[in-house]
Amino acid sequence: MMEELLQQIAHCIEFGKTDKASPYPPDMKGLDGADELTKMALDKGVPPSDVLIRGLVVGMEKVGIKFRENKVFVPQVLMSAKAMNTAMQHLKPFFRSGEVKRKGTFIIGTVVGDLHDIGKNLVSMMVEGNGWEVIDLGIDVKAEKFIAAVKDHPGCIVGLSALLTTTMVNMESIVKQIHEQAPGTQIIIGGAPVTDEFRKKIGADFYSPDPQGAVEYLKQWIV
């Protein structure tokens, strides 16, 4: 019964079924969604860590791989993220109490001069759905704000996003300043114009063309 419940939760996340009232996806109309199933699992005594790792994370990983392979697109990912966020509300008390541990802390922002946030938001959702605490600094973020957040969260990993060739150049200065102020901090970069060649040039630690790549890179830094 427990295993079946966890599989149903993962299925709801994968296909974006938020709750019973949600009309999407059409073939699950009228069925319980991530909201009801997560509550049911916790009420039946399923460990919160199992709900997270064997339910939500499994569902979000499947979505991430499909997105990478162009089998689903941004609207479907957003629906999955909505379902994940709804389920996560039931787990938040367990995070606060320490009963469920986050895998680590991920700080992300779109760099100074850039006001685009869809790519950043997709990465945030995927990373949070995979069990990390995400500190989203928003758009147009200066080096000082990244550095302050890093100092507030020792051992965190930083993600820099940019959508324009004119703003991605600002990543270089931000990477340099973070490494000067907080040596050893891992920095991931991404965005439409960004390449691995550019990553090497500016001294960042990892580049991913898609959110799932960032999730997979983070796995090796789980605390």
N, CA, C and O of each residue as an XYZ file, in Angstrom:
892
protein
N       0.847     -1.217      0.000
C       0.000      0.000      0.000
C       0.874      1.255      0.000
O       0.627      2.198     -0.752
N       1.922      1.249      0.875
C       2.800      2.419      0.952
C       3.494      2.652     -0.389
O       3.564      3.778     -0.883
N       4.006      1.560     -0.966
C       4.730      1.666     -2.240
C       3.817      2.206     -3.332
O       4.231      3.023     -4.155
N       2.577      1.745     -3.332
C       1.602      2.180     -4.341
C       1.307      3.678     -4.190
O       1.213      4.408     -5.177
N       1.165      4.113     -2.948
C       0.901      5.535     -2.683
C       2.052      6.407     -3.197
O       1.831      7.446     -3.820
N       3.273      5.966     -2.924
C       4.446      6.731     -3.360
C       4.525      6.789     -4.889
O       4.889      7.815     -5.464
N       4.182      5.682     -5.530
C       4.170      5.661     -7.002
C       3.107      6.602     -7.550
O       3.320      7.275     -8.559
N       1.939      6.645     -6.867
C       0.861      7.546     -7.305
C       1.290      9.012     -7.152
O       0.997      9.844     -8.011
N       1.988      9.316     -6.049
C       2.475     10.693     -5.838
C       3.460     11.055     -6.954
O       3.362     12.127     -7.551
N       4.411     10.151     -7.231
C       5.393     10.402     -8.295
C       4.683     10.617     -9.634
O       5.069     11.489    -10.412
N       3.650      9.825     -9.897
C       2.891      9.934    -11.148
C       2.205     11.304    -11.247
O       2.207     11.939    -12.302
N       1.621     11.743    -10.126
C       0.952     13.063    -10.115
C       1.951     14.193    -10.377
O       1.639     15.149    -11.088
N       3.153     14.080     -9.799
C       4.172     15.107    -10.037
C       4.589     15.074    -11.499
O       4.662     16.113    -12.154
N       4.860     13.880    -12.005
C       5.328     13.739    -13.391
C       4.335     14.343    -14.383
O       4.736     14.976    -15.360
N       3.030     14.145    -14.130
C       2.027     14.588    -15.098
C       1.295     15.868    -14.683
O       0.374     16.308    -15.370
N       1.708     16.464    -13.554
C       1.171     17.770    -13.182
C      -0.230     17.749    -12.611
O      -0.994     18.694    -12.808
N      -0.583     16.678    -11.901
C      -1.906     16.589    -11.267
C      -1.804     17.156     -9.857
O      -1.345     16.479     -8.938
N      -2.236     18.403     -9.696
C      -2.052     19.122     -8.428
C      -2.972     18.608     -7.325
O      -2.514     18.245     -6.242
N      -4.280     18.579     -7.612
C      -5.248     18.127     -6.610
C      -6.473     17.572     -7.326
O      -6.551     17.575     -8.555
N      -7.423     17.100     -6.532
C      -8.614     16.447     -7.113
C      -9.383     17.391     -8.044
O      -9.916     16.966     -9.069
N      -9.431     18.679     -7.674
C     -10.203     19.651     -8.461
C      -9.516     20.029     -9.785
O     -10.149     20.590    -10.680
N      -8.240     19.722     -9.897
C      -7.483     20.126    -11.088
C      -7.964     19.360    -12.326
O      -8.031     18.131    -12.305
N      -8.300     20.085    -13.409
C      -8.775     19.409    -14.630
C      -7.632     18.822    -15.469
O      -7.862     18.132    -16.462
N      -6.401     19.114    -15.045
C      -5.241     18.684    -15.841
C      -4.473     17.613    -15.082
O      -4.316     17.751    -13.869
N      -3.988     16.557    -15.716
C      -4.265     16.171    -17.108
C      -5.668     15.551    -17.238
O      -6.193     14.989    -16.277
N      -6.264     15.658    -18.422
C      -7.664     15.233    -18.612
C      -7.926     13.777    -18.215
O      -9.003     13.464    -17.708
N      -6.944     12.874    -18.441
C      -7.193     11.457    -18.141
C      -7.170     11.152    -16.639
O      -7.447     10.026    -16.224
N      -6.834     12.179    -15.816
C      -6.843     11.980    -14.360
C      -7.927     12.845    -13.682
O      -7.910     13.050    -12.468
N      -8.849     13.335    -14.489
C      -9.908     14.216    -13.964
C     -10.711     13.490    -12.872
O     -11.125     12.343    -13.043
N     -10.916     14.188    -11.750
C     -11.705     13.630    -10.659
C     -10.925     12.729     -9.717
O     -11.450     12.295     -8.691
N      -9.664     12.441    -10.061
C      -8.840     11.595     -9.191
C      -8.073     12.458     -8.186
O      -7.850     13.646     -8.417
N      -7.678     11.850     -7.076
C      -6.837     12.564     -6.115
C      -5.542     12.997     -6.785
O      -5.020     12.310     -7.663
N      -5.030     14.158     -6.352
C      -3.778     14.666     -6.901
C      -2.658     14.616     -5.865
O      -2.783     13.973     -4.822
N      -1.566     15.305     -6.174
C      -0.395     15.315     -5.283
C      -0.767     15.809     -3.881
O      -0.238     15.317     -2.885
N      -1.669     16.773     -3.811
C      -2.091     17.349     -2.533
C      -2.717     16.282     -1.631
O      -2.240     16.038     -0.523
N      -3.796     15.646     -2.119
C      -4.513     14.663     -1.304
C      -3.652     13.433     -1.006
O      -3.664     12.919      0.113
N      -2.907     12.965     -2.007
C      -2.123     11.735     -1.832
C      -0.973     11.922     -0.844
O      -0.651     11.013     -0.078
N      -0.353     13.111     -0.867
C       0.734     13.373      0.085
C       0.186     13.404      1.512
O       0.777     12.835      2.429
N      -0.943     14.074      1.682
C      -1.564     14.125      3.019
C      -1.949     12.715      3.478
O      -1.731     12.342      4.631
N      -2.524     11.944      2.556
C      -2.938     10.580      2.874
C      -1.731      9.731      3.298
O      -1.802      8.982      4.272
N      -0.634      9.856      2.562
C       0.573      9.076      2.875
C       1.087      9.418      4.266
O       1.429      8.528      5.044
N       1.142     10.712      4.579
C       1.636     11.133      5.896
C       0.686     10.669      7.006
O       1.127     10.231      8.069
N      -0.630     10.771      6.742
C      -1.627     10.318      7.726
C      -1.521      8.819      7.991
O      -1.806      8.353      9.094
N      -1.108      8.074      6.974
C      -0.994      6.614      7.120
C       0.354      6.202      7.706
O       0.646      5.015      7.851
N       1.178      7.211      8.043
C       2.438      6.896      8.702
C       3.628      6.668      7.782
O       4.673      6.188      8.222
N       3.474      7.015      6.483
C       4.630      6.911      5.581
C       5.653      7.959      6.025
O       5.296      9.126      6.185
N       6.917      7.572      6.229
C       7.917      8.551      6.667
C       8.014      9.738      5.700
O       8.072      9.535      4.488
N       8.032     10.969      6.217
C       8.107     12.150      5.341
C       9.299     12.087      4.379
O       9.199     12.539      3.239
N      10.428     11.525      4.837
C      11.600     11.451      3.961
C      11.329     10.538      2.763
O      11.844     10.774      1.671
N      10.512      9.487      2.972
C      10.139      8.603      1.858
C       9.217      9.319      0.877
O       9.336      9.156     -0.338
N       8.292     10.118      1.421
C       7.389     10.887      0.550
C       8.214     11.800     -0.357
O       7.937     11.930     -1.549
N       9.230     12.427      0.232
C      10.080     13.335     -0.545
C      10.911     12.563     -1.577
O      10.855     12.850     -2.773
N      11.679     11.581     -1.096
C      12.686     10.954     -1.955
C      12.080      9.937     -2.920
O      12.510      9.839     -4.070
N      11.077      9.176     -2.455
C      10.516      8.112     -3.304
C       9.233      8.535     -4.008
O       8.679      7.792     -4.818
N       8.765      9.756     -3.683
C       7.576     10.288     -4.351
C       7.914     11.512     -5.189
O       7.971     11.443     -6.417
N       8.138     12.635     -4.509
C       8.352     13.902     -5.228
C       9.602     13.880     -6.101
O       9.561     14.273     -7.267
N      10.713     13.417     -5.530
C      11.975     13.448     -6.277
C      11.891     12.560     -7.518
O      12.372     12.935     -8.587
N      11.288     11.396     -7.376
C      11.147     10.472     -8.519
C      10.345     11.146     -9.642
O      10.722     11.087    -10.812
N       9.235     11.785     -9.262
C       8.400     12.467    -10.261
C       9.132     13.601    -10.952
O       9.073     13.728    -12.175
N       9.832     14.438    -10.166
C      10.537     15.590    -10.749
C      11.707     15.146    -11.626
O      11.999     15.785    -12.638
N      12.374     14.062    -11.248
C      13.477     13.555    -12.078
C      12.960     13.102    -13.441
O      13.589     13.349    -14.470
N      11.816     12.442    -13.432
C      11.235     11.977    -14.707
C      10.893     13.163    -15.607
O      11.133     13.129    -16.814
N      10.325     14.219    -15.001
C       9.991     15.427    -15.772
C      11.268     16.065    -16.320
O      11.314     16.482    -17.477
N      12.310     16.137    -15.474
C      13.568     16.753    -15.890
C      14.185     16.043    -17.080
O      14.692     16.681    -18.002
N      14.139     14.713    -17.054
C      14.712     13.943    -18.167
C      13.874     14.133    -19.430
O      14.423     14.283    -20.521
N      12.543     14.127    -19.288
C      11.668     14.352    -20.454
C      11.911     15.738    -21.055
O      11.939     15.900    -22.275
N      12.088     16.741    -20.178
C      12.312     18.116    -20.642
C      13.633     18.194    -21.414
O      13.713     18.836    -22.461
N      14.664     17.533    -20.883
C      15.970     17.512    -21.558
C      15.840     16.897    -22.953
O      16.480     17.341    -23.906
N      15.001     15.870    -23.049
C      14.860     15.138    -24.326
C      13.784     15.735    -25.229
O      13.409     15.138    -26.238
N      13.284     16.932    -24.854
C      12.237     17.616    -25.632
C      10.960     16.797    -25.773
O      10.251     16.907    -26.774
N      10.671     15.981    -24.772
C       9.429     15.205    -24.796
C       8.299     15.954    -24.095
O       7.123     15.682    -24.339
N       8.659     16.902    -23.221
C       7.687     17.833    -22.645
C       8.283     19.229    -22.733
O       9.485     19.393    -22.940
N       7.420     20.238    -22.570
C       7.875     21.619    -22.738
C       7.550     22.445    -21.490
O       6.981     21.927    -20.529
N       7.909     23.716    -21.509
C       7.821     24.553    -20.312
C       6.455     24.485    -19.614
O       6.420     24.354    -18.390
N       5.318     24.571    -20.345
C       4.031     24.536    -19.618
C       3.848     23.273    -18.776
O       3.338     23.335    -17.657
N       4.274     22.109    -19.330
C       4.135     20.867    -18.565
C       5.045     20.872    -17.338
O       4.663     20.387    -16.273
N       6.246     21.422    -17.491
C       7.170     21.490    -16.342
C       6.569     22.379    -15.249
O       6.667     22.069    -14.062
N       5.957     23.470    -15.657
C       5.337     24.378    -14.685
C       4.178     23.694    -13.954
O       3.978     23.915    -12.760
N       3.416     22.864    -14.672
C       2.330     22.124    -14.021
C       2.899     21.119    -13.001
O       2.357     20.958    -11.907
N       3.983     20.457    -13.376
C       4.627     19.512    -12.448
C       5.149     20.248    -11.218
O       5.022     19.769    -10.091
N       5.738     21.419    -11.453
C       6.275     22.205    -10.339
C       5.155     22.664     -9.404
O       5.330     22.715     -8.186
N       4.007     22.996     -9.988
C       2.858     23.410     -9.163
C       2.402     22.240     -8.279
O       2.126     22.414     -7.093
N       2.329     21.044     -8.883
C       1.940     19.861     -8.115
C       2.960     19.583     -7.007
O       2.600     19.249     -5.878
N       4.250     19.731     -7.359
C       5.315     19.500     -6.383
C       5.225     20.499     -5.225
O       5.353     20.122     -4.061
N       5.005     21.770     -5.554
C       4.910     22.799     -4.508
C       3.727     22.541     -3.568
O       3.818     22.763     -2.360
N       2.622     22.071     -4.144
C       1.436     21.767     -3.325
C       1.748     20.644     -2.342
O       1.404     20.720     -1.163
N       2.400     19.607     -2.844
C       2.772     18.477     -1.974
C       3.784     18.915     -0.922
O       3.737     18.476      0.227
N       4.701     19.792     -1.337
C       5.776     20.248     -0.440
C       5.214     20.982      0.778
O       5.828     20.967      1.845
N       4.056     21.623      0.629
C       3.461     22.343      1.769
C       3.211     21.382      2.942
O       3.331     21.774      4.102
N       2.867     20.132      2.637
C       2.622     19.141      3.699
C       3.930     18.699      4.356
O       3.934     18.231      5.494
N       5.043     18.852      3.627
C       6.336     18.396      4.151
C       7.093     19.486      4.902
O       8.008     19.193      5.672
N       6.712     20.743      4.679
C       7.492     21.850      5.263
C       7.619     21.771      6.786
O       8.690     22.068      7.315
N       6.561     21.380      7.511
C       6.725     21.263      8.973
C       7.830     20.262      9.359
O       8.509     20.434     10.371
N       7.994     19.222      8.540
C       9.015     18.203      8.831
C      10.421     18.716      8.505
O      11.399     18.306      9.131
N      10.514     19.615      7.520
C      11.808     20.262      7.248
C      12.181     21.149      8.434
O      13.316     21.140      8.910
N      11.179     21.923      8.899
C      11.439     22.859     10.002
C      11.847     22.123     11.274
O      12.714     22.584     12.016
N      11.215     20.976     11.519
C      11.506     20.231     12.755
C      12.826     19.473     12.648
O      13.369     19.014     13.653
N      13.345     19.344     11.415
C      14.594     18.603     11.220
C      14.374     17.126     10.974
O      15.329     16.371     10.791
N      13.098     16.704     10.970
C      12.805     15.282     10.743
C      13.185     14.873      9.315
O      13.639     13.755      9.074
N      12.991     15.800      8.384
C      13.446     15.560      7.004
C      14.576     16.530      6.719
O      14.435     17.739      6.902
N      15.685     15.994      6.275
C      16.865     16.835      5.985
C      16.880     17.227      4.511
O      16.612     16.405      3.634
N      17.194     18.487      4.256
C      17.442     18.918      2.879
C      18.793     18.358      2.432
O      19.669     18.092      3.255
N      18.945     18.185      1.136
C      20.215     17.650      0.620
C      21.336     18.684      0.688
O      22.517     18.334      0.686
N      20.962     19.942      0.746
C      21.934     21.024      0.774
C      21.222     22.314      0.408
O      20.000     22.335      0.269
N      21.983     23.391      0.252
C      21.390     24.700     -0.088
C      21.914     25.166     -1.433
O      23.114     25.113     -1.704
N      20.990     25.626     -2.274
C      21.318     26.106     -3.613
C      20.837     27.545     -3.724
O      19.652     27.831     -3.548
N      21.769     28.448     -4.019
C      21.436     29.868     -4.177
C      21.450     30.188     -5.668
O      22.416     29.871     -6.363
N      20.397     30.807     -6.155
C      20.326     31.085     -7.594
C      19.812     32.493     -7.855
O      19.018     33.029     -7.082
N      20.273     33.085     -8.950
C      19.785     34.397     -9.358
C      20.162     34.674    -10.805
O      21.123     34.115    -11.332
N      19.383     35.551    -11.438
C      19.739     36.043    -12.775
C      20.680     37.225    -12.565
O      20.412     38.103    -11.746
N      21.776     37.241    -13.304
C      22.842     38.213    -13.015
C      22.449     39.649    -13.323
O      21.511     39.912    -14.075
N      23.192     40.569    -12.722
C      22.950     42.004    -12.855
C      22.791     42.408    -14.326
O      23.548     41.975    -15.194
N      21.780     43.252    -14.575
C      21.509     43.734    -15.926
C      20.497     42.896    -16.676
O      19.997     43.318    -17.719
N      20.181     41.701    -16.157
C      19.290     40.774    -16.866
C      17.998     40.597    -16.080
O      18.023     40.285    -14.889
N      16.860     40.800    -16.759
C      15.559     40.751    -16.087
C      14.773     39.485    -16.425
O      13.588     39.393    -16.106
N      15.412     38.516    -17.062
C      14.713     37.294    -17.466
C      14.734     36.259    -16.334
O      15.740     36.088    -15.645
N      13.598     35.575    -16.161
C      13.589     34.630    -15.032
C      13.018     33.251    -15.326
O      12.987     32.409    -14.429
N      12.560     32.984    -16.557
C      11.938     31.673    -16.803
C      12.948     30.543    -16.630
O      12.659     29.551    -15.961
N      14.133     30.685    -17.228
C      15.162     29.644    -17.093
C      15.552     29.434    -15.647
O      15.656     28.302    -15.173
N      15.768     30.542    -14.950
C      16.129     30.483    -13.519
C      15.029     29.783    -12.726
O      15.309     28.946    -11.867
N      13.792     30.127    -13.017
C      12.678     29.534    -12.274
C      12.573     28.029    -12.508
O      12.288     27.269    -11.582
N      12.804     27.603    -13.749
C      12.745     26.171    -14.049
C      13.816     25.411    -13.265
O      13.553     24.345    -12.707
N      15.022     25.973    -13.233
C      16.106     25.329    -12.475
C      15.745     25.285    -10.988
O      15.919     24.258    -10.331
N      15.241     26.409    -10.462
C      14.843     26.468     -9.033
C      13.852     25.367     -8.697
O      13.999     24.663     -7.698
N      12.823     25.227     -9.559
C      11.767     24.241     -9.304
C      12.320     22.819     -9.327
O      12.001     21.995     -8.470
N      13.156     22.552    -10.331
C      13.727     21.200    -10.458
C      14.607     20.869     -9.245
O      14.539     19.770     -8.694
N      15.422     21.828     -8.849
C      16.353     21.592     -7.746
C      15.575     21.412     -6.436
O      15.874     20.516     -5.647
N      14.576     22.271     -6.216
C      13.781     22.126     -4.993
C      13.035     20.798     -4.998
O      12.950     20.116     -3.977
N      12.496     20.441     -6.161
C      11.775     19.176     -6.283
C      12.652     17.969     -6.034
O      12.153     16.876     -5.763
N      13.956     18.160     -6.124
C      14.902     17.081     -5.862
C      15.458     17.129     -4.439
O      16.449     16.471     -4.123
N      14.801     17.920     -3.586
C      15.101     17.835     -2.159
C      16.089     18.855     -1.615
O      16.569     18.706     -0.491
N      16.402     19.886     -2.386
C      17.330     20.921     -1.921
C      16.559     22.130     -1.402
O      15.438     22.398     -1.834
N      17.170     22.847     -0.480
C      16.630     24.159     -0.091
C      17.113     25.160     -1.134
O      18.312     25.251     -1.399
N      16.191     25.910     -1.725
C      16.556     26.871     -2.771
C      16.346     28.291     -2.259
O      15.264     28.643     -1.787
N      17.395     29.098     -2.360
C      17.306     30.528     -2.042
C      17.341     31.263     -3.376
O      18.394     31.371     -4.005
N      16.193     31.765     -3.802
C      16.096     32.435     -5.110
C      16.253     33.947     -4.895
O      15.395     34.591     -4.291
N      17.355     34.498     -5.397
C      17.636     35.924     -5.206
C      16.948     36.805     -6.249
O      17.024     38.032     -6.174
N      16.273     36.177     -7.227
C      15.519     36.955     -8.210
C      16.343     37.337     -9.428
O      17.248     36.611     -9.841
N      16.011     38.496     -9.999
C      16.651     38.961    -11.237
C      17.548     40.165    -10.944
O      17.462     40.774     -9.878
N      18.414     40.498    -11.914
C      19.257     41.696    -11.812
C      20.081     41.680    -10.505
O      20.139     42.672     -9.778
N      20.714     40.523    -10.234
C      21.392     40.343     -8.942
C      22.879     40.693     -9.055
O      23.597     40.160     -9.901
N      23.318     41.599     -8.182
C      24.728     42.008     -8.155
C      25.569     41.018     -7.361
O      25.051     40.213     -6.587
N      26.883     41.099     -7.573
C      27.819     40.201     -6.888
C      27.646     40.281     -5.373
O      27.686     39.260     -4.687
N      27.456     41.493     -4.852
C      27.365     41.682     -3.391
C      26.222     40.862     -2.789
O      26.346     40.313     -1.694
N      25.107     40.789     -3.523
C      23.942     40.052     -3.008
C      24.227     38.545     -2.997
O      23.864     37.844     -2.052
N      24.882     38.056     -4.063
C      25.279     36.642     -4.081
C      26.218     36.335     -2.914
O      26.053     35.335     -2.215
N      27.212     37.216     -2.715
C      28.223     36.987     -1.670
C      27.583     36.982     -0.284
O      27.913     36.143      0.554
N      26.670     37.918     -0.044
C      25.981     37.975      1.256
C      25.210     36.678      1.508
O      25.217     36.150      2.620
N      24.546     36.169      0.466
C      23.767     34.931      0.606
C      24.684     33.734      0.858
O      24.359     32.848      1.649
N      25.831     33.717      0.176
C      26.797     32.628      0.364
C      27.305     32.630      1.806
O      27.443     31.576      2.426
N      27.580     33.815      2.327
C      28.092     33.909      3.708
C      27.026     33.517      4.728
O      27.346     33.029      5.812
N      25.752     33.733      4.374
C      24.651     33.340      5.259
C      24.403     31.824      5.227
O      23.798     31.267      6.143
N      24.878     31.168      4.165
C      24.615     29.727      3.987
C      25.919     29.007      3.640
O      26.119     28.606      2.493
N      26.802     28.844      4.623
C      28.085     28.186      4.362
C      27.888     26.813      3.728
O      27.002     26.050      4.115
N      28.742     26.518      2.738
C      28.659     25.215      2.074
C      27.629     25.145      0.962
O      27.419     24.084      0.374
N      26.979     26.276      0.664
C      25.967     26.284     -0.395
C      26.623     26.185     -1.774
O      27.838     26.320     -1.914
N      25.793     25.947     -2.778
C      26.231     25.966     -4.174
C      25.456     27.091     -4.847
O      24.289     27.329     -4.535
N      26.124     27.786     -5.783
C      25.531     28.977     -6.409
C      25.230     28.708     -7.883
O      26.022     28.081     -8.587
N      24.074     29.191     -8.335
C      23.708     29.122     -9.743
C      23.527     30.516    -10.308
O      22.796     31.330     -9.744
N      24.199     30.800    -11.434
C      24.063     32.094    -12.118
C      23.364     31.871    -13.451
O      23.722     30.967    -14.206
N      22.368     32.699    -13.735
C      21.616     32.572    -14.984
C      21.688     33.867    -15.777
O      21.716     34.957    -15.205
N      21.717     33.738    -17.110
C      21.647     34.919    -17.997
C      21.030     34.489    -19.319
O      21.277     33.382    -19.800
N      20.226     35.372    -19.902
C      19.582     35.026    -21.178
C      20.175     35.804    -22.347
O      19.936     35.468    -23.507
N      20.946     36.841    -22.040
C      21.450     37.715    -23.114
C      22.974     37.656    -23.203
O      23.658     37.493    -22.192
N      23.497     37.789    -24.420
C      24.964     37.829    -24.587
C      25.524     39.079    -23.911
O      26.667     39.085    -23.455
N      24.713     40.137    -23.849
C      25.187     41.391    -23.232
C      25.253     41.307    -21.710
O      25.994     42.056    -21.075
N      24.477     40.394    -21.127
C      24.497     40.289    -19.661
C      25.317     39.093    -19.179
O      25.775     39.076    -18.036
N      25.505     38.097    -20.038
C      26.258     36.925    -19.564
C      27.707     37.300    -19.240
O      28.359     36.636    -18.434
N      28.208     38.372    -19.874
C      29.582     38.809    -19.569
C      29.722     39.233    -18.102
O      30.819     39.199    -17.544
N      28.597     39.636    -17.479
C      28.642     40.032    -16.061
C      28.906     38.853    -15.133
O      29.266     39.031    -13.969
N      28.723     37.640    -15.665
C      28.997     36.452    -14.853
C      30.473     36.388    -14.438
O      30.798     35.932    -13.342
N      31.353     36.847    -15.321
C      32.787     36.724    -15.056
C      33.186     37.430    -13.766
O      33.872     36.861    -12.917
N      32.746     38.671    -13.636
C      33.077     39.458    -12.448
C      32.450     38.850    -11.195
O      33.071     38.826    -10.133
N      31.199     38.354    -11.325
C      30.504     37.771    -10.171
C      31.220     36.498     -9.707
O      31.422     36.297     -8.509
N      31.604     35.639    -10.663
C      32.330     34.403    -10.324
C      33.627     34.748     -9.601
O      33.964     34.148     -8.580
N      34.346     35.722    -10.145
C      35.644     36.123     -9.573
C      35.460     36.620     -8.138
O      36.209     36.236     -7.239
N      34.455     37.477     -7.935
C      34.242     38.046     -6.598
C      33.788     36.997     -5.584
O      34.209     37.025     -4.427
N      32.913     36.056     -6.023
C      32.472     34.996     -5.103
C      33.668     34.142     -4.704
O      33.841     33.813     -3.530
N      34.499     33.783     -5.692
C      35.662     32.939     -5.388
C      36.674     33.660     -4.489
O      37.367     33.027     -3.692
N      36.751     34.977     -4.624
C      37.660     35.748     -3.752
C      37.129     35.801     -2.322
O      37.878     35.627     -1.361
N      35.822     36.047     -2.198
C      35.210     36.251     -0.875
C      34.872     34.929     -0.171
O      34.883     34.855      1.058
N      34.571     33.892     -0.957
C      34.187     32.599     -0.379
C      34.863     31.487     -1.170
O      34.204     30.778     -1.930
N      36.186     31.328     -0.995
C      36.931     30.327     -1.767
C      36.324     28.937     -1.606
O      35.868     28.559     -0.527
N      36.330     28.194     -2.698
C      35.811     26.827     -2.651
C      34.335     26.712     -2.971
O      33.819     25.604     -3.110
N      33.636     27.855     -3.091
C      32.208     27.812     -3.427
C      32.031     27.296     -4.858
O      32.653     27.798     -5.794
N      31.179     26.292     -5.007
C      30.888     25.753     -6.339
C      29.897     26.672     -7.046
O      28.883     27.070     -6.471
N      30.205     27.007     -8.313
C      29.327     27.913     -9.077
C      28.930     27.243    -10.394
O      29.777     26.839    -11.190
N      27.615     27.138    -10.595
C      27.044     26.588    -11.830
C      26.523     27.765    -12.658
O      25.921     28.689    -12.110
N      26.750     27.736    -13.974
C      26.175     28.789    -14.821
C      25.315     28.167    -15.913
O      25.509     27.014    -16.299
N      24.356     28.960    -16.406
C      23.480     28.484    -17.472
C      22.709     29.628    -18.092
O      22.725     30.754    -17.595
N      22.024     29.317    -19.198
C      21.266     30.325    -19.927
C      21.493     30.140    -21.423
O      22.478     29.534    -21.843
N      20.577     30.667    -22.213
C      20.589     30.431    -23.667
C      21.940     30.672    -24.348
O      22.368     29.829    -25.136
N      22.633     31.796    -24.076
C      23.871     32.048    -24.820
C      25.120     31.412    -24.200
O      26.204     31.470    -24.781
N      24.964     30.808    -23.024
C      26.124     30.331    -22.262
C      26.620     28.995    -22.823
O      25.821     28.164    -23.254
N      27.927     28.795    -22.816
C      28.531     27.539    -23.289
C      29.553     27.047    -22.272
O      29.923     27.769    -21.346
N      30.005     25.809    -22.454
C      31.021     25.280    -21.549
C      32.353     25.990    -21.774
O      33.147     26.159    -20.849
N      32.580     26.399    -23.007
C      33.809     27.153    -23.322
C      33.842     28.465    -22.522
O      34.870     28.850    -21.966
N      32.684     29.137    -22.485
C      32.574     30.380    -21.713
C      32.786     30.092    -20.226
O      33.445     30.865    -19.530
N      32.225     28.980    -19.740
C      32.411     28.596    -18.330
C      33.904     28.486    -17.986
O      34.361     29.001    -16.965
N      34.647     27.805    -18.860
C      36.087     27.636    -18.607
C      36.785     28.991    -18.583
O      37.655     29.245    -17.750
N      36.387     29.854    -19.512
C      37.014     31.175    -19.635
C      36.836     32.002    -18.353
O      37.750     32.714    -17.937
N      35.657     31.902    -17.732
C      35.383     32.772    -16.572
C      35.677     32.079    -15.238
O      35.591     32.711    -14.185
N      36.022     30.793    -15.273
C      36.404     30.109    -14.040
C      35.260     29.570    -13.210
O      35.429     29.300    -12.021
N      34.073     29.404    -13.831
C      32.966     28.766    -13.102
C      33.219     27.257    -13.063
O      34.072     26.744    -13.788
N      32.463     26.548    -12.203
C      32.751     25.135    -11.971
C      31.969     24.174    -12.856
O      32.421     23.061    -13.126
N      30.785     24.610    -13.311
C      29.967     23.691    -14.106
C      29.015     24.493    -14.974
O      28.549     25.566    -14.595
N      28.735     23.938    -16.165
C      27.735     24.532    -17.065
C      26.749     23.438    -17.449
O      27.143     22.309    -17.741
N      25.484     23.774    -17.445
C      24.485     22.831    -17.947
C      23.535     23.543    -18.893
O      23.086     24.653    -18.611
N      23.227     22.901    -20.023
C      22.276     23.511    -20.958
C      20.826     23.319    -20.528
O      19.918     23.904    -21.118
N      20.603     22.483    -19.482
C      19.218     22.229    -19.055
C      19.163     22.012    -17.537
O      20.182     21.720    -16.912
N      17.962     22.157    -16.944
C      17.841     22.036    -15.482
C      18.275     20.674    -14.948
O      18.867     20.592    -13.872
N      17.988     19.609    -15.687
C      18.320     18.266    -15.192
C      19.829     18.097    -15.013
O      20.277     17.407    -14.097
N      20.607     18.727    -15.890
C      22.067     18.656    -15.765
C      22.536     19.275    -14.458
O      23.451     18.768    -13.810
N      21.897     20.380    -14.078
C      22.244     21.025    -12.799
C      21.901     20.100    -11.630
O      22.679     19.968    -10.686
N      20.729     19.463    -11.703
C      20.305     18.536    -10.645
C      21.319     17.397    -10.506
O      21.700     17.024     -9.398
N      21.746     16.856    -11.645
C      22.679     15.716    -11.610
C      24.051     16.137    -11.054
O      24.691     15.378    -10.327
N      24.489     17.342    -11.401
C      25.758     17.840    -10.874
C      25.684     18.014     -9.352
O      26.631     17.700     -8.631
N      24.544     18.518     -8.883
C      24.384     18.774     -7.446
C      24.447     17.489     -6.614
O      24.816     17.523     -5.440
N      24.089     16.367     -7.223
C      24.050     15.098     -6.463
C      25.395     14.781     -5.813
O      25.444     14.185     -4.737
N      26.483     15.179     -6.470
C      27.796     14.823     -5.918
C      28.187     15.710     -4.731
O      29.193     15.461     -4.067
N      27.382     16.747     -4.471
C      27.711     17.674     -3.371
C      26.729     17.570     -2.215
O      26.666     18.460     -1.368
N      25.959     16.480     -2.178
C      24.972     16.332     -1.097
C      25.680     16.250      0.250
O      26.625     15.485      0.439
N      25.186     17.073      1.183
C      25.842     17.149      2.500
C      25.410     15.986      3.389
O      25.857     15.882      4.531
